[in-house]
Amino acid sequence: MALQAIRSSPPTDPRLAKDWKVVGYLTALDVILRKGQNKINLKEAKEAFYGVVAQSIASPEQYIAIVRGTSGIVEWIEDAEFVQIPHPVAGRVEEGFWGIYSSMRLRTNATAPAQPVVDGICKLIGNQASLTVVGHSLGSAVATYLTFDLATPLGNRLSA
């Protein structure tokens, strides 16, 4: 069973709209993973907006990726999935936060196909622009994982 696409984009926060143009949406799957379950059950998964990628209107070579905090009971339960699991590169990560991040994708609009988040962001901002990654609460953990994965392709064009 395929996950249903998101039908509409969330409205842009008016505080952001005057200085930034939203050029992409960060989405991830919200699902409560049960012990012993190795795959996400797509019947239970819900694709949710987790943030935006925006381009500065005053300085078009500057972008920002903003990852929001926890919203809703499913995400609170995911936050509580604090068992440490191996990170694919090094160290250990918290299972709930990592589960959200590992399902993260980028959409350029609500109906556009979802792209892998790192590849999508790199393609979106191009070879010259800089990116700042920020997050709040749950979003700070997810933003940390995103920054780690963007560090190699973006190098000194990346900050967090």
Secondary structure, 3 states (H helix, E strand, C coil): CCCCCCCCCCCCCHHHHCCEEEEEEEEEEECCCCCCCCCCCCCCCEEEEEEEEEEECCCCCEEEEEECCCCCHHHHHHHCCCCEEECCCCCEEEHHHHHHHHCCEEECCCCCCCEEHHHHHHHHHCCCCEEEEEECCHHHHHHHHHHHHHHHHHHHHEEC
